[in-house]
Amino acid sequence: MKKLIRGAVVGLVAALTLSACGGGDSGDDNPLAGGGGDGGTVTVGGANFPESNLLGELYAQALEAKGVKVTRKFNIGAREVYYDQVVKGGISVMPEYNGALLTTSVDKASTAATTEQINAALKAKLPAEVEILNSAQAEDKDSVTVNPQTAAKYNLKSIADLKPVAGELTIAGPSEFKTRQQGLVGLKSAYGLEFKKFQPFDAGAQATLVKLLTENKIQAADLFTTDPTIEQNKLVVLEDPKNVFSAQNVTPLVHKKAVNDTARTALNAVSAKLTTQDLLDMMKRIAIDKEDQEKVAEEWLKKSGLA
């Protein structure tokens, strides 16, 4: 999911991105609108990839089922764009991946690897204005995934196996994968990897990355592990024995003053039910079967007794 979101934008470009990106059913195009845990609107965000927006839709519908007024602001951008807006209160609720949140925005030097370690670090180090709610069992990690021919040619099973051959390979992924600890920086420090080339893409380009892998135009890619096209195309997710990619549990990040106890209870109820297999199943319906995320979210919530 990690999870695992990507597409760094800074300065004026970030501001333009935030003002331009909309989503949902509100006529207000300002993603910083809303807030207020005192009966006001709760603004649910989504990053710039489909799974984040699906999770945002799950949160939004779960809140609405409890009578909470919701504004949706999806496809906002990467964590480098939206995190500060959650801290400032412009976004009330954001679906997050706990490990990536920790090492990208809170403590880049953290070595926490397990769900418990990561959440303890987040609770200790997050700014006072925000908090994480309960993590789901559902997890979506970044990964180093290779095509079958590359795996067979070099007998690749683990990221460590790449060390003697990385210089011959092109790896692709979201642009910020180049500078993140849970990305090329960590792969170099932990495994000594230096690839022939890094080819950046927008975080929403998973389908493009898979296509390029299957055509062998790239040999490796950062793919999210709940992407159903990995199995469909027989791609090989390499093991990560040094835990460059830590636990990435789906976890609501909230602005404290923007959510009341009713909202917290509704969001924690989603976390209590959501599994990795649920994510895989829902993402298959969206990515492969081309179903609407609103319908997919609604049916999961009803099946889970949350709507």
N, C-alpha and C positions, 0 to 999 in steps of 0.2 A: 501497500500500500502505500506503505508503507507510503504509505505507508507515503514511506518511502515517498514538490511538488514542488520549487522547480521553476525555471525561467526567470532569473533575477532581473529586476528592473529597479533603477534608482533615480533619485532626483526628480526632475521635471517629468521624465518618462513615466515614473511610478505614479505621479499625480494624475497624468493624463490617462494612464491605464485604469486607475481607480475610478475616475469620473466617467470613463467610456464603457466599462464593463457593467452589464446589467444582468438580468435573469429573473426568473420567477414571475409572479403575477402582480407586482407592484408597479404603479406608474411613476414612481420616484426613481430616477436614474442615479441617484447619489448613493454609492455603496456605504457611505459613512452615516446614512440616516438611520433613525430608529434607536433602540436601546431600552433603557428604563425597566427595572424589575418591579415598578410600582403600578403596574397595570398598563404601561405603555407597550409599544411594539418591540418585539425581540427580532433583531436582524441576524439571520442565519446565513453564513457565508459558505462559499465553495471555492476551491482553488482551480487551477487551469488544467484539470484532467478529469475524465468522466467519473472515476470512482469517488473522488472528493465531492462532486456534485450530487451523486447518488446518495452518499452519506448525509450531505446537507439536506436533501429532500426527505430522507428518513427522519432526521431530527425535526425538520419543519412540520411534517405531518404528525409526528408524535406529539409535538407541542400543541398543534392545533386541536388534536383530539382531546386535549385537556383544557381547551378554552383559551389558550394563549394566542394573542394576535402576533402574526409572523410576517416579516418582510424577507424575501429571498434575494440574495445578491451572490450569484454564482459566477464562475469563470473569472474571478477577480485577478488571479495571477499567482505568482509563487509566494512561498513563505517570506521571502525577502520583501515582498510587497504588503502582504496582509497582516503579518504578525504585529507590527506597530499599531495597526488600526484596531486590533483586538485590545491591546494594552490601553489605547486612548479611549476605547468605548464606542468607536464607530461601527464595529462589528461585535455583536453580542455573543454569538456562538459560532465556533469554527471546528469542523471535524479535523482532528489531528492524528498524527502517528507519533507516539510518545518518544521513541528513540531519535527520530529525525528532528523533532522539535527541540530536544535537549541539546544535541550537538550542533545544530544549525543556528539557533537563536538564543539559547540560554547559557550553555557552557560548552564551548567548542573543544575544550581539553578533556571533557569527561570520558572516562573509560567504563562507565556503567554499561552493562550488557543485558541483564535480565529485566523483565517487566518490573519486578519489585525494586531493583536498584535504580532503574530509570525514573520511576514514579517518585521514589523518595528524593532523588536529586532535584526533580522538577518542583516538588512541593517546597523544598528548601530554598530554591534559587529563583523561581519565577518572580517577576515584579509583583508588588503588593496588590495591584489593581486586577490581576487575573488569577485564575486557578484552573487546575484540571479536575474533571469529575472522574467517575469510575471508568477504568479501561475495559474494553471488550476483550473477550478471548480472540476475536477476529484480528488477524494480523496480515499486513501486506508489506513485504520488504522490497527494497531495491535489491537487485541481483546483478551478477555478471552472468549473462546467458549467451551461449554460443550456438551456432547452427550445427546440425548433425555431422556435416562433412568436416568441419573444423575439429569437433570433439573426437571424431574417429582418426583424423590425420595425425593429431598430436597426443592422442590418448588422454584427453582431458576429463577429469572428474572433479577436481578441486581448483579453486583459484590459484593455489600454490603451484599447480602444474603449468600455469601460464608463464612462469618466470623465464624459462629459456627461449620462449617463442613469442612473447608479447611484442617484441620489436618488429615482428613480421605482420602484425595484425592491426586492423583498424577497429576501434571501439567507438560506439555512438551512444548518445543519451541526451537528456535535458542539459541545457547549456551550463547550469550551475553544478552539474556532476563533476565538472572539471576542477572546481575550487572547494568542494566540500570534503570534510573528513570522511563522511560516508559516500565516497566517490573516489576520484583519481588520487587525491591527496592521501587518503587512507590506504588505498591499494599500493601506492608507492612505499609508504612508510612501513606497512605491515608485511607486504609480500615482495617488495622491491620491483614492482612492475612499471615499465615504461613502454607504452604502446607506440607503434609506428605513427599512428594518427588518432586524434580524437575528433569526431564529427558531431557538432552540437545540433540539437533539434529542440523545438518547443516541447514542453512536457506532455502536451496532448497528442504527440506524434507516435504513440505506441504502435499503431497499425502500420505506419511508415517504417518504423524500425524493424518490425517483424517481416515486412515485405523485403526490405534490404537484406536482412539476415537470410531469408529463404533463397534469395537470388545470389547470395555470397558476395554482394557488393560491400558489405561489412561483415566482419567475422564474429564480433562480440557486441553486446549492447546492454545498457542498464534497463532492464525490464522489471515491472512490478510483478511480484510473484502471484498475484491473483488474476493476472491477465489470462483469460481462457484460451487465447490463441497460442500460448506456449505449448500446451499439450496438443492442441489441434495440429500444429506444425512440427511436432516432435523435436522441439528445441530443447537444449540441455542447460538447466540451471546448475551452475557450478557450486559445489559446497564451499563454505566459508569458515574454515576451522579456526581462524584468528578473529572472528567476529567483527570484521570491519562494519558489517551491517548488523546492528544490534536489534533487540526486540523492537517491533514496530506495531504495537497494539493500537487499534482505533480508539481514540480518546477525545472526548469533547473538551475543548479549551474555551473558557467563558470569561467574559468581563463580569466581575463579581456583582457590581451594582446593577447590571442589566438583566439578571436572572433571579427570579424568586424561588421559593422552595418548590412550588408546583412545577416550574420549568426544570429545576434540578432533578426532581423525582422522575419526570418524564424522560429526560436524557439518560439518567442512570438505568432506567428500565430497558431502553434500547441496548445499552452496553451489556446488560445482564443476559440478553437473548442472542446477541449477534455473534456468529461463529465465522471462522475462516471459510468453511464450506458454504455458508450462506452468501458470503461475498463472492466466492467463485461462481455460484449458481446465478446470482443476480447479474454479475458482470457478463456472464455468458449470454443472458437474455438481452442485455443492452448492446454488447460489442458484436455478437455473432447473429443473434436473432433480430436485432434492430428494434427492440421494443422500447417504449417510452419509459424514462426513469420514474415518472410520476406513477404510472401503473405498477411498475415493478416494486417500488417502495410501498405503495398502498397494499399490495397483496401480501408482502412480507409482514407488514405491521398487523394486518388482520389475522394472518396465520399464527403470529406470535402473541395474539391477544392484546395488542397495544393500540388498536384503533377500532 
